[in-house]
């Protein structure tokens, strides 16, 4: 573990100073750690929370559509859904239109857990808003959404 003196000494960032990718990575680590700690009280990971939200908002959507919307590799998403299914939060059923496709829906237990997780998400976002101020929070979200469409 580094000493206090070691961590207090500022580092020169060189070409990383002002770099969007570096700043995003640092910010994402802080935001993710806070949200992950919140969700851990429910035994959920952020990726599982995101999947539950999309399934709730798009009942009957296929695994492929949800994984694409989340930007998750299909193979990795299968494991996420299998875990949620094992926990009786999500149910998979074969599509009537295409037997190769699974439709996803939340169970009553999944709806209940998602409701509690959303409360944690609201508290998490409130902490971020308090830290940044409402105007900057809104501006940051808008800029990140814009960046995601051009990059």
C-alpha positions in Angstrom: 0.0 0.0 0.0 1.5 3.4 -0.9 2.4 5.8 1.8 0.3 9.0 2.4 3.3 11.0 1.3 3.5 9.0 -1.9 -0.2 9.5 -2.8 -0.2 13.2 -1.8 2.5 14.1 -4.3 0.9 15.3 -7.6 1.7 13.4 -10.7 2.5 15.2 -14.0 0.0 13.9 -16.5 1.8 14.9 -19.7 -0.2 14.2 -22.8 -3.0 12.8 -20.6 -3.9 16.2 -19.3 -7.0 17.4 -21.1 -7.5 14.0 -22.8 -11.2 13.1 -23.0 -10.6 9.4 -22.8 -8.4 9.6 -19.7 -10.8 12.0 -17.9 -13.8 9.7 -18.8 -12.0 6.7 -17.4 -11.1 8.4 -14.2 -14.6 9.8 -13.7 -16.2 6.4 -14.7 -14.2 4.7 -12.0 -15.4 7.0 -9.3 -19.0 7.0 -10.5 -19.0 3.2 -11.0 -17.5 2.5 -7.6 -20.2 4.5 -5.9 -23.1 2.9 -7.8 -21.6 -0.6 -7.4 -21.3 -0.1 -3.7 -25.0 0.9 -3.6 -26.2 -2.1 -5.7 -24.1 -4.5 -3.7 -26.6 -4.2 -0.9 -29.1 -6.0 -3.2 -26.5 -8.4 -4.6 -26.7 -6.7 -8.0 -24.0 -5.5 -10.4 -24.5 -2.4 -12.5 -24.6 -4.6 -15.7 -27.5 -6.6 -14.2 -29.3 -3.5 -13.1 -29.1 -2.1 -16.7 -30.4 -5.4 -18.1 -33.3 -5.4 -15.6 -34.2 -1.8 -16.6 -34.2 -2.6 -20.3 -36.2 -5.8 -19.9 -38.7 -4.0 -17.7 -39.1 -1.2 -20.3 -39.2 -3.7 -23.2 -41.0 -6.8 -22.0 -40.6 -9.6 -24.5 -37.5 -8.2 -26.1 -35.0 -10.7 -27.3 -31.7 -11.3 -25.6 -29.9 -10.1 -28.7 -31.8 -6.7 -28.8 -31.1 -6.1 -25.1 -27.4 -7.0 -25.4 -27.1 -4.7 -28.4 -28.8 -1.9 -26.6 -26.4 -2.3 -23.7 -23.4 -2.6 -25.9 -22.5 -6.0 -24.4 -21.1 -9.0 -26.3 -23.9 -11.6 -26.8 -21.8 -14.3 -25.2 -21.2 -12.3 -22.1 -24.8 -11.3 -21.9 -25.9 -14.9 -21.9 -24.1 -15.4 -18.6 -25.8 -12.3 -17.2 -29.2 -13.5 -18.1 -28.5 -17.0 -16.9 -27.6 -15.5 -13.5 -30.7 -13.4 -13.3 -32.8 -16.4 -14.4 -31.1 -18.5 -11.7 -32.1 -15.9 -9.1 -35.7 -16.0 -10.4 -35.6 -12.3 -11.5 -35.9 -12.9 -15.2 -37.7 -15.6 -17.2 -36.7 -16.6 -20.7 -39.1 -18.1 -23.1 -38.8 -19.2 -26.8 -40.2 -16.7 -29.2 -43.3 -17.9 -31.1 -42.0 -16.2 -34.3 -38.4 -17.6 -34.1 -37.6 -20.6 -32.0 -33.9 -19.7 -32.0 -34.7 -16.5 -30.1 -35.4 -16.0 -26.4 -37.9 -13.4 -25.1 -37.1 -11.8 -21.8 -39.5 -10.7 -19.1 -39.1 -9.8 -15.4 -40.7 -12.0 -12.8 -42.6 -10.5 -9.9 -39.4 -10.9 -7.8 -37.5 -9.1 -10.5 -39.9 -6.2 -10.6 -39.6 -5.9 -6.8 -35.8 -6.0 -6.8 -35.7 -3.5 -9.6 -37.9 -1.1 -7.7 -35.5 -1.2 -4.7 -32.5 -0.8 -7.1 -34.1 2.2 -8.7 -34.3 3.8 -5.3 -30.6 3.3 -4.9 -30.0 4.7 -8.4 -32.0 7.8 -7.5 -29.9 8.3 -4.4 -26.7 7.7 -6.4 -27.7 10.3 -9.0 -28.6 12.7 -6.2 -25.1 12.4 -4.8 -23.7 13.2 -8.3 -26.1 16.1 -8.7 -25.1 17.5 -5.3 -21.5 17.2 -6.2 -21.7 18.8 -9.6 -24.7 21.1 -9.2 -27.9 20.5 -11.2 -26.9 22.6 -14.2 -23.5 20.9 -14.6 -25.0 17.5 -14.0 -27.5 18.1 -16.8 -24.8 19.5 -19.0 -22.5 16.6 -18.4 -25.2 14.1 -19.3 -26.0 16.0 -22.5 -22.3 16.2 -23.5 -21.8 12.5 -22.8 -24.9 11.6 -24.9 -23.5 13.8 -27.7 -20.1 12.2 -27.5 -21.6 8.8 -27.7 -23.2 9.6 -31.0 -20.1 11.0 -32.7 -17.3 8.8 -31.4 
